[in-house]
Amino acid sequence: MTVPKTTVLVLDSAEPELLARFYAGLLDATTGPAPGDGELLLVTGRTGVVVGIRRDPDHVPPSWPLPEGSQQAHLSILVEERCLDEAEREAVALGARPVGAEDDGSQSGSRTVLRRYADPAGHAFVLAAVPEPPVPGSPAGES
């Protein structure tokens, strides 16, 4: 029998409350302290997405993407194709900083299908277009 486990991606931030509010707003999620760990804030979305935010007063924002093209670790937020522009406006209004975009050629007339950002603490994330609404547990809902 496998021991039950939960995976939480934890991001460091000099201002964890601010960063938790950013992701809660972006993901239409809630935020609160982790049970038994007052130093960890959890952002929990309706689809079960959980991101942890931990205070690090010495946090230095990562450099992403690197000039060599390496994406490194980042969050990939799946968005229905028709909602990509609206999701971008939401992200920027919440404090995301655009860092790049690319067109994979699959969408004629589309500005981009993959848009890169830095969150308010400098962590990398992308908004990636998917043809249908992302559903947890489906192939489109995985990244």
The first five atom37 places (N, CA, C, CB, O) and aatype in JSON, in Angstrom:
{
  "aatype": [12, 16, 19, 14, 11, 16, 16, 19, 10, 19, 10, 3, 15, 0, 6, 14, 6, 10, 10, 0, 1, 13, 18, 0, 7, 10, 10, 3, 0, 16, 16, 7, 14, 0, 14, 7, 3, 7, 6, 10, 10, 10, 19, 16, 7, 1, 16, 7, 19, 19, 19, 7, 9, 1, 1, 3, 14, 3, 8, 19, 14, 14, 15, 17, 14, 10, 14, 6, 7, 15, 5, 5, 0, 8, 10, 15, 9, 10, 19, 6, 6, 1, 4, 10, 3, 6, 0, 6, 1, 6, 0, 19, 0, 10, 7, 0, 1, 14, 19, 7, 0, 6, 3, 3, 7, 15, 5, 15, 7, 15, 1, 16, 19, 10, 1, 1, 18, 0, 3, 14, 0, 7, 8, 0, 13, 19, 10, 0, 0, 19, 14, 6, 14, 14, 19, 14, 7, 15, 14, 0, 7, 6, 15],
  "atom_mask": [
    [1, 1, 1, 1, 1],
    [1, 1, 1, 1, 1],
    [1, 1, 1, 1, 1],
    [1, 1, 1, 1, 1],
    [1, 1, 1, 1, 1],
    [1, 1, 1, 1, 1],
    [1, 1, 1, 1, 1],
    [1, 1, 1, 1, 1],
    [1, 1, 1, 1, 1],
    [1, 1, 1, 1, 1],
    [1, 1, 1, 1, 1],
    [1, 1, 1, 1, 1],
    [1, 1, 1, 1, 1],
    [1, 1, 1, 1, 1],
    [1, 1, 1, 1, 1],
    [1, 1, 1, 1, 1],
    [1, 1, 1, 1, 1],
    [1, 1, 1, 1, 1],
    [1, 1, 1, 1, 1],
    [1, 1, 1, 1, 1],
    [1, 1, 1, 1, 1],
    [1, 1, 1, 1, 1],
    [1, 1, 1, 1, 1],
    [1, 1, 1, 1, 1],
    [1, 1, 1, 0, 1],
    [1, 1, 1, 1, 1],
    [1, 1, 1, 1, 1],
    [1, 1, 1, 1, 1],
    [1, 1, 1, 1, 1],
    [1, 1, 1, 1, 1],
    [1, 1, 1, 1, 1],
    [1, 1, 1, 0, 1],
    [1, 1, 1, 1, 1],
    [1, 1, 1, 1, 1],
    [1, 1, 1, 1, 1],
    [1, 1, 1, 0, 1],
    [1, 1, 1, 1, 1],
    [1, 1, 1, 0, 1],
    [1, 1, 1, 1, 1],
    [1, 1, 1, 1, 1],
    [1, 1, 1, 1, 1],
    [1, 1, 1, 1, 1],
    [1, 1, 1, 1, 1],
    [1, 1, 1, 1, 1],
    [1, 1, 1, 0, 1],
    [1, 1, 1, 1, 1],
    [1, 1, 1, 1, 1],
    [1, 1, 1, 0, 1],
    [1, 1, 1, 1, 1],
    [1, 1, 1, 1, 1],
    [1, 1, 1, 1, 1],
    [1, 1, 1, 0, 1],
    [1, 1, 1, 1, 1],
    [1, 1, 1, 1, 1],
    [1, 1, 1, 1, 1],
    [1, 1, 1, 1, 1],
    [1, 1, 1, 1, 1],
    [1, 1, 1, 1, 1],
    [1, 1, 1, 1, 1],
    [1, 1, 1, 1, 1],
    [1, 1, 1, 1, 1],
    [1, 1, 1, 1, 1],
    [1, 1, 1, 1, 1],
    [1, 1, 1, 1, 1],
    [1, 1, 1, 1, 1],
    [1, 1, 1, 1, 1],
    [1, 1, 1, 1, 1],
    [1, 1, 1, 1, 1],
    [1, 1, 1, 0, 1],
    [1, 1, 1, 1, 1],
    [1, 1, 1, 1, 1],
    [1, 1, 1, 1, 1],
    [1, 1, 1, 1, 1],
    [1, 1, 1, 1, 1],
    [1, 1, 1, 1, 1],
    [1, 1, 1, 1, 1],
    [1, 1, 1, 1, 1],
    [1, 1, 1, 1, 1],
    [1, 1, 1, 1, 1],
    [1, 1, 1, 1, 1],
    [1, 1, 1, 1, 1],
    [1, 1, 1, 1, 1],
    [1, 1, 1, 1, 1],
    [1, 1, 1, 1, 1],
    [1, 1, 1, 1, 1],
    [1, 1, 1, 1, 1],
    [1, 1, 1, 1, 1],
    [1, 1, 1, 1, 1],
    [1, 1, 1, 1, 1],
    [1, 1, 1, 1, 1],
    [1, 1, 1, 1, 1],
    [1, 1, 1, 1, 1],
    [1, 1, 1, 1, 1],
    [1, 1, 1, 1, 1],
    [1, 1, 1, 0, 1],
    [1, 1, 1, 1, 1],
    [1, 1, 1, 1, 1],
    [1, 1, 1, 1, 1],
    [1, 1, 1, 1, 1],
    [1, 1, 1, 0, 1],
    [1, 1, 1, 1, 1],
    [1, 1, 1, 1, 1],
    [1, 1, 1, 1, 1],
    [1, 1, 1, 1, 1],
    [1, 1, 1, 0, 1],
    [1, 1, 1, 1, 1],
    [1, 1, 1, 1, 1],
    [1, 1, 1, 1, 1],
    [1, 1, 1, 0, 1],
    [1, 1, 1, 1, 1],
    [1, 1, 1, 1, 1],
    [1, 1, 1, 1, 1],
    [1, 1, 1, 1, 1],
    [1, 1, 1, 1, 1],
    [1, 1, 1, 1, 1],
    [1, 1, 1, 1, 1],
    [1, 1, 1, 1, 1],
    [1, 1, 1, 1, 1],
    [1, 1, 1, 1, 1],
    [1, 1, 1, 1, 1],
    [1, 1, 1, 1, 1],
    [1, 1, 1, 0, 1],
    [1, 1, 1, 1, 1],
    [1, 1, 1, 1, 1],
    [1, 1, 1, 1, 1],
    [1, 1, 1, 1, 1],
    [1, 1, 1, 1, 1],
    [1, 1, 1, 1, 1],
    [1, 1, 1, 1, 1],
    [1, 1, 1, 1, 1],
    [1, 1, 1, 1, 1],
    [1, 1, 1, 1, 1],
    [1, 1, 1, 1, 1],
    [1, 1, 1, 1, 1],
    [1, 1, 1, 1, 1],
    [1, 1, 1, 1, 1],
    [1, 1, 1, 0, 1],
    [1, 1, 1, 1, 1],
    [1, 1, 1, 1, 1],
    [1, 1, 1, 1, 1],
    [1, 1, 1, 0, 1],
    [1, 1, 1, 1, 1],
    [1, 1, 1, 1, 1]
  ],
  "atom_positions": [
    [[0.84, -1.18, 0.0], [0.0, 0.0, 0.0], [0.89, 1.25, 0.0], [-0.96, -0.01, 1.22], [1.88, 1.32, 0.73]],
    [[0.53, 2.22, -0.81], [1.26, 3.47, -0.87], [0.74, 4.42, 0.19], [1.15, 4.11, -2.28], [-0.46, 4.55, 0.4]],
    [[1.66, 5.08, 0.86], [1.3, 6.06, 1.87], [0.67, 7.27, 1.18], [2.53, 6.48, 2.72], [1.26, 7.76, 0.22]],
    [[-0.49, 7.77, 1.62], [-1.11, 8.95, 1.0], [-0.18, 10.16, 1.1], [-2.47, 9.26, 1.66], [0.45, 10.39, 2.14]],
    [[-0.11, 10.91, 0.01], [0.76, 12.09, -0.04], [0.03, 13.22, -0.75], [2.09, 11.77, -0.76], [-0.91, 12.99, -1.51]],
    [[0.46, 14.42, -0.49], [-0.01, 15.6, -1.19], [1.21, 16.38, -1.64], [-0.95, 16.48, -0.29], [2.17, 16.53, -0.9]],
    [[1.16, 16.88, -2.86], [2.25, 17.67, -3.39], [1.87, 19.13, -3.37], [2.61, 17.22, -4.83], [0.77, 19.5, -3.79]],
    [[2.76, 19.96, -2.88], [2.54, 21.4, -2.86], [3.8, 22.06, -3.4], [2.19, 21.91, -1.42], [4.89, 21.88, -2.84]],
    [[3.66, 22.82, -4.46], [4.77, 23.62, -4.96], [4.85, 24.85, -4.08], [4.58, 24.0, -6.48], [3.87, 25.58, -3.94]],
    [[6.01, 25.09, -3.48], [6.17, 26.22, -2.56], [7.05, 27.27, -3.22], [6.78, 25.76, -1.21], [8.15, 26.98, -3.7]],
    [[6.55, 28.49, -3.24], [7.28, 29.64, -3.76], [7.74, 30.5, -2.59], [6.41, 30.46, -4.75], [6.97, 30.74, -1.66]],
    [[8.97, 30.96, -2.63], [9.48, 31.87, -1.6], [9.14, 33.3, -2.0], [11.01, 31.7, -1.4], [9.08, 33.63, -3.18]],
    [[8.93, 34.13, -0.99], [8.61, 35.53, -1.25], [8.95, 36.37, -0.03], [7.12, 35.71, -1.64], [8.75, 35.94, 1.11]],
    [[9.46, 37.57, -0.27], [9.69, 38.5, 0.82], [8.35, 39.01, 1.37], [10.56, 39.69, 0.36], [8.28, 39.42, 2.53]],
    [[7.31, 38.97, 0.55], [5.97, 39.41, 0.95], [4.96, 38.31, 0.62], [5.58, 40.74, 0.23], [4.22, 38.42, -0.36]],
    [[4.91, 37.25, 1.43], [4.07, 36.1, 1.08], [2.57, 36.41, 1.04], [4.31, 35.0, 2.07], [1.85, 35.82, 0.23]],
    [[2.1, 37.31, 1.87], [0.66, 37.64, 1.85], [0.28, 38.27, 0.51], [0.3, 38.61, 3.02], [-0.76, 37.94, -0.06]],
    [[1.13, 39.16, 0.01], [0.88, 39.8, -1.28], [0.88, 38.77, -2.41], [1.95, 40.89, -1.55], [0.01, 38.79, -3.27]],
    [[1.86, 37.88, -2.39], [1.95, 36.87, -3.45], [0.79, 35.88, -3.36], [3.29, 36.12, -3.35], [0.26, 35.47, -4.4]],
    [[0.39, 35.5, -2.16], [-0.76, 34.6, -2.0], [-2.03, 35.26, -2.53], [-0.94, 34.21, -0.51], [-2.84, 34.6, -3.18]],
    [[-2.22, 36.55, -2.27], [-3.39, 37.26, -2.81], [-3.35, 37.31, -4.34], [-3.47, 38.69, -2.23], [-4.38, 37.17, -4.99]],
    [[-2.15, 37.5, -4.91], [-2.01, 37.5, -6.37], [-2.5, 36.17, -6.95], [-0.54, 37.75, -6.77], [-3.33, 36.17, -7.85]],
    [[-1.98, 35.06, -6.44], [-2.37, 33.76, -6.99], [-3.82, 33.42, -6.68], [-1.46, 32.67, -6.46], [-4.49, 32.78, -7.49]],
    [[-4.32, 33.82, -5.53], [-5.72, 33.58, -5.21], [-6.61, 34.32, -6.2], [-6.04, 34.02, -3.76], [-7.61, 33.78, -6.67]],
    [[-6.26, 35.56, -6.52], [-7.03, 36.32, -7.49], [-6.93, 35.75, -8.89], [0.0, 0.0, 0.0], [-7.93, 35.68, -9.6]],
    [[-5.74, 35.34, -9.29], [-5.51, 34.8, -10.63], [-6.23, 33.47, -10.82], [-4.03, 34.63, -10.88], [-6.76, 33.2, -11.9]],
    [[-6.24, 32.63, -9.8], [-6.8, 31.28, -9.9], [-8.22, 31.17, -9.35], [-5.92, 30.31, -9.18], [-8.76, 30.07, -9.26]],
    [[-8.82, 32.32, -8.97], [-10.15, 32.3, -8.34], [-10.14, 31.31, -7.18], [-11.26, 31.92, -9.38], [-10.95, 30.39, -7.11]],
    [[-9.19, 31.52, -6.28], [-8.91, 30.57, -5.21], [-9.03, 31.24, -3.85], [-7.52, 29.96, -5.38], [-9.31, 32.44, -3.74]],
    [[-8.82, 30.45, -2.82], [-8.78, 30.96, -1.46], [-7.36, 30.83, -0.93], [-9.79, 30.2, -0.54], [-6.55, 30.07, -1.47]],
    [[-7.07, 31.57, 0.1], [-5.75, 31.5, 0.72], [-5.9, 31.47, 2.22], [-4.86, 32.68, 0.28], [-6.8, 32.08, 2.79]],
    [[-4.99, 30.74, 2.87], [-4.99, 30.66, 4.32], [-3.77, 29.91, 4.8], [0.0, 0.0, 0.0], [-3.06, 29.29, 4.0]],
    [[-3.51, 29.95, 6.1], [-2.34, 29.26, 6.63], [-2.48, 27.74, 6.51], [-2.11, 29.64, 8.1], [-3.58, 27.2, 6.6]],
    [[-1.35, 27.08, 6.3], [-1.35, 25.61, 6.25], [-1.6, 25.08, 7.65], [0.01, 25.07, 5.69], [-1.09, 25.64, 8.62]],
    [[-2.38, 24.02, 7.77], [-2.62, 23.44, 9.09], [-1.3, 23.02, 9.74], [-3.57, 22.24, 8.98], [-0.54, 22.25, 9.15]],
    [[-1.04, 23.51, 10.92], [0.16, 23.12, 11.66], [1.43, 23.81, 11.2], [0.0, 0.0, 0.0], [2.51, 23.49, 11.71]],
    [[1.34, 24.74, 10.25], [2.54, 25.43, 9.76], [2.18, 26.88, 9.49], [3.11, 24.75, 8.47], [1.77, 27.22, 8.38]],
    [[2.33, 27.72, 10.48], [1.99, 29.13, 10.37], [2.88, 29.91, 9.42], [0.0, 0.0, 0.0], [2.56, 31.05, 9.08]],
    [[4.0, 29.32, 8.99], [4.91, 30.0, 8.07], [4.56, 29.75, 6.61], [6.33, 29.56, 8.33], [5.17, 30.34, 5.72]],
    [[3.59, 28.88, 6.35], [3.24, 28.51, 4.98], [1.8, 28.92, 4.7], [3.42, 26.99, 4.75], [0.88, 28.51, 5.41]],
    [[1.61, 29.72, 3.67], [0.27, 30.07, 3.2], [-0.08, 29.14, 2.04], [0.18, 31.58, 2.77], [0.76, 28.88, 1.18]],
    [[-1.31, 28.65, 2.02], [-1.75, 27.78, 0.93], [-2.78, 28.51, 0.09], [-2.34, 26.45, 1.49], [-3.69, 29.15, 0.61]],
    [[-2.63, 28.4, -1.22], [-3.59, 28.93, -2.17], [-4.28, 27.72, -2.78], [-2.91, 29.85, -3.28], [-3.63, 26.9, -3.44]],
    [[-5.58, 27.59, -2.56], [-6.33, 26.42, -2.99], [-7.42, 26.84, -3.96], [-6.93, 25.67, -1.79], [-8.29, 27.64, -3.62]],
    [[-7.36, 26.3, -5.18], [-8.34, 26.62, -6.21], [-9.48, 25.63, -6.24], [0.0, 0.0, 0.0], [-9.41, 24.56, -5.63]],
    [[-10.53, 26.0, -6.97], [-11.7, 25.12, -7.11], [-11.34, 23.8, -7.77], [-12.79, 25.81, -7.9], [-12.01, 22.8, -7.54]],
    [[-10.29, 23.8, -8.6], [-9.9, 22.58, -9.3], [-8.89, 21.77, -8.51], [-9.33, 22.92, -10.66], [-8.34, 20.79, -9.01]],
    [[-8.64, 22.18, -7.27], [-7.72, 21.43, -6.43], [-6.27, 21.88, -6.54], [0.0, 0.0, 0.0], [-5.4, 21.28, -5.92]],
    [[-6.01, 22.92, -7.31], [-4.65, 23.43, -7.45], [-4.21, 24.02, -6.12], [-4.55, 24.49, -8.59], [-4.93, 24.82, -5.52]],
    [[-3.04, 23.62, -5.65], [-2.52, 24.16, -4.41], [-1.11, 24.68, -4.66], [-2.53, 23.1, -3.28], [-0.25, 23.98, -5.19]],
    [[-0.9, 25.92, -4.26], [0.42, 26.54, -4.31], [0.7, 27.02, -2.9], [0.48, 27.73, -5.37], [-0.16, 27.62, -2.26]],
    [[1.9, 26.77, -2.43], [2.3, 27.25, -1.12], [3.18, 28.48, -1.26], [0.0, 0.0, 0.0], [3.96, 28.58, -2.21]],
    [[3.08, 29.4, -0.32], [3.9, 30.6, -0.32], [4.55, 30.7, 1.06], [3.05, 31.89, -0.65], [3.86, 30.73, 2.08]],
    [[5.87, 30.76, 1.08], [6.62, 30.83, 2.34], [7.46, 32.1, 2.38], [7.52, 29.57, 2.51], [8.04, 32.5, 1.37]],
    [[7.5, 32.74, 3.55], [8.27, 33.97, 3.71], [9.77, 33.68, 3.64], [7.91, 34.65, 5.05], [10.29, 32.78, 4.31]],
    [[10.45, 34.47, 2.82], [11.91, 34.44, 2.73], [12.35, 35.89, 2.57], [12.42, 33.54, 1.53], [12.31, 36.43, 1.47]],
    [[12.77, 36.52, 3.67], [13.14, 37.94, 3.59], [14.31, 38.2, 2.64], [13.49, 38.46, 4.96], [14.5, 39.34, 2.2]],
    [[15.09, 37.18, 2.32], [16.24, 37.34, 1.42], [15.94, 36.87, -0.01], [17.42, 36.57, 1.97], [16.86, 36.67, -0.8]],
    [[14.65, 36.69, -0.32], [14.27, 36.2, -1.65], [14.81, 37.1, -2.75], [12.75, 36.09, -1.76], [14.68, 38.32, -2.71]],
    [[15.43, 36.46, -3.75], [15.91, 37.16, -4.94], [15.13, 36.6, -6.12], [17.48, 36.99, -5.14], [15.16, 35.39, -6.35]],
    [[14.43, 37.45, -6.87], [13.67, 36.93, -8.0], [14.56, 36.19, -8.99], [12.94, 38.07, -8.72], [15.67, 36.63, -9.28]],
    [[14.07, 35.05, -9.51], [14.85, 34.31, -10.49], [14.91, 35.05, -11.81], [14.26, 32.9, -10.69], [14.07, 35.91, -12.09]],
    [[15.89, 34.72, -12.63], [16.01, 35.26, -13.97], [15.38, 34.24, -14.91], [17.51, 35.56, -14.36], [15.84, 33.11, -15.0]],
    [[14.33, 34.65, -15.61], [13.61, 33.71, -16.46], [12.94, 34.44, -17.58], [12.58, 32.91, -15.66], [12.44, 35.54, -17.34]],
    [[12.89, 33.95, -18.78], [13.68, 32.8, -19.22], [15.14, 33.21, -19.39], [13.12, 32.23, -20.54], [15.46, 34.37, -19.63]],
    [[16.0, 32.24, -19.25], [17.43, 32.5, -19.42], [17.74, 32.77, -20.89], [18.27, 31.32, -18.88], [17.03, 32.28, -21.77]],
    [[18.78, 33.52, -21.15], [19.14, 33.79, -22.56], [19.37, 32.51, -23.37], [20.39, 34.65, -22.62], [19.17, 32.5, -24.58]],
    [[19.79, 31.45, -22.71], [20.05, 30.18, -23.4], [18.75, 29.47, -23.78], [20.91, 29.27, -22.54], [18.78, 28.43, -24.43]],
    [[17.6, 30.03, -23.37], [16.32, 29.45, -23.74], [15.73, 28.49, -22.72], [0.0, 0.0, 0.0], [14.62, 28.0, -22.92]],
    [[16.44, 28.21, -21.63], [15.92, 27.29, -20.64], [14.76, 27.94, -19.88], [17.03, 26.86, -19.66], [14.88, 29.06, -19.38]],
    [[13.62, 27.22, -19.8], [12.47, 27.77, -19.08], [12.61, 27.6, -17.58], [11.2, 27.1, -19.55], [12.05, 28.4, -16.83]],
    [[13.32, 26.61, -17.11], [13.45, 26.28, -15.7], [12.08, 25.96, -15.11], [14.11, 27.44, -14.94], [11.1, 25.83, -15.84]],
    [[12.0, 25.84, -13.82], [10.74, 25.53, -13.15], [9.81, 26.72, -13.25], [10.96, 25.14, -11.67], [10.23, 27.87, -13.06]],
    [[8.54, 26.46, -13.55], [7.55, 27.52, -13.64], [6.15, 26.91, -13.49], [7.68, 28.29, -14.99], [5.98, 25.7, -13.65]],
    [[5.18, 27.74, -13.19], [3.79, 27.3, -13.15], [3.22, 27.42, -14.55], [2.97, 28.14, -12.13], [3.47, 28.4, -15.25]],
    [[2.45, 26.44, -14.95], [1.76, 26.49, -16.23], [0.27, 26.54, -15.91], [2.12, 25.26, -17.14], [-0.29, 25.59, -15.37]],
    [[-0.37, 27.65, -16.26], [-1.78, 27.84, -15.98], [-2.52, 27.66, -17.3], [-2.06, 29.26, -15.34], [-2.36, 28.45, -18.23]],
    [[-3.35, 26.62, -17.36], [-4.06, 26.28, -18.58], [-5.34, 27.11, -18.68], [-4.39, 24.77, -18.63], [-6.1, 27.22, -17.72]],
    [[-5.56, 27.68, -19.86], [-6.7, 28.57, -20.08], [-7.36, 28.19, -21.39], [-6.25, 30.06, -20.1], [-6.68, 27.95, -22.39]],
    [[-8.68, 28.14, -21.4], [-9.39, 27.87, -22.65], [-8.99, 28.92, -23.68], [-10.94, 27.87, -22.42], [-8.9, 30.11, -23.37]],
    [[-8.74, 28.47, -24.92], [-8.23, 29.35, -25.98], [-8.99, 30.67, -26.08], [-8.28, 28.64, -27.31], [-8.39, 31.74, -26.16]],
    [[-10.31, 30.59, -26.08], [-11.11, 31.79, -26.28], [-11.02, 32.77, -25.11], [-12.56, 31.41, -26.5], [-11.45, 33.92, -25.23]],
    [[-10.46, 32.34, -23.99], [-10.36, 33.18, -22.8], [-8.95, 33.68, -22.53], [-10.85, 32.42, -21.6], [-8.71, 34.34, -21.51]],
    [[-8.0, 33.39, -23.42], [-6.6, 33.72, -23.17], [-6.36, 35.22, -23.01], [-5.75, 33.19, -24.29], [-5.64, 35.64, -22.1]],
    [[-6.95, 36.04, -23.87], [-6.75, 37.49, -23.75], [-7.31, 38.01, -22.43], [-7.42, 38.22, -24.92], [-6.69, 38.84, -21.76]],
    [[-8.49, 37.52, -22.04], [-9.09, 37.95, -20.78], [-8.23, 37.5, -19.59], [-10.52, 37.38, -20.65], [-8.05, 38.26, -18.63]],
    [[-7.7, 36.27, -19.64], [-6.84, 35.79, -18.57], [-5.57, 36.63, -18.47], [-6.47, 34.31, -18.79], [-5.08, 36.89, -17.37]],
    [[-5.06, 37.07, -19.62], [-3.88, 37.93, -19.61], [-4.2, 39.26, -18.95], [-3.36, 38.15, -21.04], [-3.41, 39.75, -18.14]],
    [[-5.34, 39.85, -19.28], [-5.72, 41.13, -18.66], [-5.84, 40.97, -17.15], [-7.04, 41.65, -19.24], [-5.4, 41.83, -16.39]],
    [[-6.45, 39.86, -16.7], [-6.58, 39.6, -15.26], [-5.2, 39.5, -14.6], [-7.39, 38.31, -15.0], [-4.96, 40.12, -13.57]],
    [[-4.31, 38.73, -15.2], [-2.98, 38.53, -14.62], [-2.23, 39.85, -14.49], [-2.17, 37.54, -15.48], [-1.63, 40.13, -13.44]],
    [[-2.25, 40.66, -15.53], [-1.54, 41.94, -15.51], [-2.17, 42.89, -14.5], [-1.53, 42.58, -16.91], [-1.46, 43.59, -13.79]],
    [[-3.5, 42.91, -14.43], [-4.19, 43.78, -13.47], [-3.84, 43.39, -12.03], [-5.71, 43.71, -13.68], [-3.83, 44.25, -11.14]],
    [[-3.57, 42.11, -11.8], [-3.21, 41.64, -10.45], [-1.75, 41.87, -10.12], [-3.53, 40.17, -10.32], [-1.35, 41.72, -8.97]],
    [[-0.93, 42.24, -11.12], [0.47, 42.53, -10.85], [1.47, 41.69, -11.6], [0.0, 0.0, 0.0], [2.67, 41.8, -11.34]],
    [[1.02, 40.84, -12.53], [1.96, 40.04, -13.33], [2.71, 40.96, -14.3], [1.21, 38.92, -14.11], [2.17, 41.96, -14.77]],
    [[3.95, 40.59, -14.58], [4.78, 41.34, -15.54], [5.04, 40.45, -16.74], [6.13, 41.81, -14.88], [5.68, 39.41, -16.6]],
    [[4.55, 40.84, -17.93], [4.81, 40.03, -19.13], [6.31, 39.97, -19.41], [4.05, 40.6, -20.35], [7.01, 40.98, -19.32]],
    [[6.81, 38.77, -19.76], [8.22, 38.62, -20.1], [8.42, 38.0, -21.47], [8.92, 37.79, -19.06], [9.56, 37.92, -21.94]],
    [[7.36, 37.55, -22.13], [7.52, 36.99, -23.46], [6.28, 36.25, -23.89], [0.0, 0.0, 0.0], [5.42, 35.91, -23.08]],
    [[6.2, 36.0, -25.19], [5.09, 35.24, -25.75], [5.58, 34.57, -27.02], [3.85, 36.17, -26.04], [6.54, 35.02, -27.64]],
    [[4.93, 33.5, -27.39], [5.31, 32.83, -28.63], [4.08, 32.24, -29.29], [6.36, 31.74, -28.38], [3.09, 31.92, -28.62]],
    [[4.15, 32.09, -30.58], [3.07, 31.51, -31.37], [3.58, 30.2, -31.92], [2.6, 32.48, -32.53], [4.61, 30.16, -32.6]],
    [[2.88, 29.13, -31.64], [3.34, 27.83, -32.13], [2.8, 27.52, -33.53], [2.92, 26.73, -31.17], [3.02, 26.42, -34.04]],
    [[2.11, 28.48, -34.15], [1.61, 28.28, -35.5], [0.3, 27.54, -35.59], [0.0, 0.0, 0.0], [-0.23, 27.39, -36.69]],
    [[-0.24, 27.07, -34.48], [-1.47, 26.28, -34.54], [-2.71, 27.15, -34.61], [-1.55, 25.36, -33.34], [-3.78, 26.66, -34.97]],
    [[-2.61, 28.42, -34.3], [-3.75, 29.31, -34.28], [-3.53, 30.41, -35.32], [-3.96, 29.92, -32.86], [-2.83, 31.38, -35.05]],
    [[-4.11, 30.27, -36.49], [-3.93, 31.33, -37.48], [-4.63, 32.59, -36.99], [-4.48, 30.89, -38.87], [-5.77, 32.54, -36.53]],
    [[-3.94, 33.72, -37.1], [-4.5, 34.98, -36.66], [-4.39, 35.23, -35.17], [0.0, 0.0, 0.0], [-4.75, 36.31, -34.71]],
    [[-3.92, 34.26, -34.42], [-3.78, 34.43, -32.97], [-2.46, 35.11, -32.67], [-3.88, 33.07, -32.24], [-1.43, 34.78, -33.26]],
    [[-2.5, 36.06, -31.74], [-1.26, 36.74, -31.36], [-0.28, 35.75, -30.77], [-1.53, 37.87, -30.37], [0.88, 35.71, -31.17]],
    [[-0.72, 34.96, -29.85], [0.13, 33.95, -29.22], [-0.75, 32.88, -28.59], [1.07, 34.58, -28.17], [-1.93, 33.09, -28.34]],
    [[-0.15, 31.73, -28.33], [-0.86, 30.67, -27.63], [-0.17, 30.33, -26.31], [-0.96, 29.43, -28.51], [-0.68, 29.52, -25.54]],
    [[0.99, 30.94, -26.06], [1.73, 30.72, -24.83], [2.32, 32.06, -24.4], [2.85, 29.63, -25.01], [3.1, 32.67, -25.13]],
    [[1.92, 32.52, -23.21], [2.36, 33.83, -22.76], [3.09, 33.69, -21.43], [1.17, 34.8, -22.64], [2.57, 33.08, -20.49]],
    [[4.29, 34.28, -21.35], [5.15, 34.15, -20.17], [5.07, 35.41, -19.31], [6.6, 33.88, -20.58], [4.98, 36.53, -19.81]],
    [[5.11, 35.19, -17.99], [5.01, 36.28, -17.02], [5.93, 36.01, -15.84], [3.56, 36.47, -16.54], [6.41, 34.9, -15.62]],
    [[6.15, 37.08, -15.09], [6.73, 36.96, -13.76], [5.66, 37.43, -12.78], [8.07, 37.8, -13.61], [5.0, 38.44, -13.03]],
    [[5.48, 36.7, -11.69], [4.52, 37.13, -10.66], [5.12, 38.3, -9.89], [4.15, 35.94, -9.7], [6.27, 38.67, -10.16]],
    [[4.4, 38.9, -8.95], [4.94, 40.06, -8.23], [6.26, 39.8, -7.5], [3.93, 40.53, -7.24], [7.0, 40.74, -7.22]],
    [[6.57, 38.54, -7.18], [7.84, 38.23, -6.53], [8.9, 37.76, -7.53], [7.63, 37.16, -5.46], [10.01, 37.42, -7.13]],
    [[8.56, 37.73, -8.83], [9.52, 37.37, -9.86], [9.5, 35.92, -10.29], [0.0, 0.0, 0.0], [10.3, 35.54, -11.15]],
    [[8.62, 35.07, -9.74], [8.54, 33.66, -10.15], [7.89, 33.57, -11.53], [7.74, 32.83, -9.11], [7.01, 34.35, -11.87]],
    [[8.34, 32.6, -12.3], [7.86, 32.41, -13.66], [6.55, 31.64, -13.69], [8.9, 31.69, -14.48], [6.34, 30.69, -12.94]],
    [[5.66, 32.09, -14.6], [4.48, 31.3, -14.92], [4.07, 31.6, -16.35], [3.31, 31.59, -13.94], [4.44, 32.64, -16.91]],
    [[3.31, 30.68, -16.93], [2.8, 30.88, -18.28], [1.29, 30.71, -18.28], [3.46, 29.91, -19.27], [0.73, 29.95, -17.49]],
    [[0.64, 31.43, -19.18], [-0.74, 31.16, -19.53], [-0.67, 30.41, -20.85], [-1.62, 32.5, -19.63], [-0.16, 30.93, -21.85]],
    [[-1.18, 29.19, -20.85], [-1.1, 28.33, -22.04], [-2.5, 28.01, -22.52], [-0.32, 27.03, -21.73], [-3.34, 27.55, -21.75]],
    [[-2.76, 28.25, -23.81], [-4.07, 27.99, -24.39], [-4.3, 26.5, -24.57], [-4.21, 28.71, -25.73], [-3.43, 25.77, -25.03]],
    [[-5.5, 26.06, -24.19], [-5.95, 24.69, -24.45], [-7.29, 24.78, -25.17], [-6.07, 23.85, -23.1], [-8.03, 25.73, -24.96]],
    [[-7.61, 23.79, -26.03], [-8.81, 23.89, -26.84], [-10.12, 23.83, -26.06], [-8.8, 22.81, -27.85], [-11.12, 24.39, -26.5]],
    [[-10.14, 23.17, -24.92], [-11.36, 23.02, -24.13], [-11.08, 23.46, -22.71], [-11.87, 21.56, -24.16], [-9.92, 23.56, -22.3]],
    [[-12.14, 23.73, -21.93], [-11.9, 24.12, -20.54], [-11.08, 23.05, -19.82], [-13.24, 24.34, -19.8], [-11.39, 21.86, -19.91]],
    [[-10.03, 23.47, -19.08], [-9.22, 22.49, -18.36], [-10.04, 21.82, -17.25], [-7.97, 23.17, -17.75], [-10.73, 22.48, -16.48]],
    [[-9.95, 20.51, -17.21], [-10.66, 19.73, -16.21], [-9.63, 18.9, -15.45], [-11.75, 18.82, -16.86], [-8.82, 18.21, -16.07]],
    [[-9.63, 18.95, -14.1], [-8.65, 18.16, -13.35], [-8.74, 16.68, -13.7], [-8.86, 18.35, -11.85], [-9.82, 16.1, -13.81]],
    [[-7.57, 16.08, -13.87], [-7.49, 14.65, -14.14], [-7.56, 14.31, -15.61], [0.0, 0.0, 0.0], [-7.3, 13.16, -15.98]],
    [[-7.91, 15.27, -16.48], [-7.94, 14.98, -17.91], [-6.58, 15.29, -18.5], [-9.06, 15.8, -18.61], [-5.8, 16.03, -17.89]],
    [[-6.27, 14.76, -19.67], [-4.97, 15.05, -20.28], [-4.74, 16.55, -20.48], [-4.86, 14.34, -21.61], [-3.61, 17.01, -20.31]],
    [[-5.79, 17.34, -20.83], [-5.61, 18.78, -21.0], [-5.38, 19.47, -19.68], [-6.82, 19.39, -21.69], [-4.81, 20.57, -19.65]],
    [[-5.81, 18.87, -18.57], [-5.65, 19.47, -17.25], [-4.33, 19.17, -16.6], [0.0, 0.0, 0.0], [-4.09, 19.59, -15.47]],
    [[-3.46, 18.45, -17.3], [-2.15, 18.12, -16.75], [-1.08, 18.91, -17.48], [-1.87, 16.61, -16.86], [-1.25, 19.24, -18.65]],
    [[0.01, 19.22, -16.78], [1.11, 19.91, -17.46], [2.42, 19.34, -17.04], [1.07, 21.4, -17.19], [3.47, 19.8, -17.5]]
  ]
}
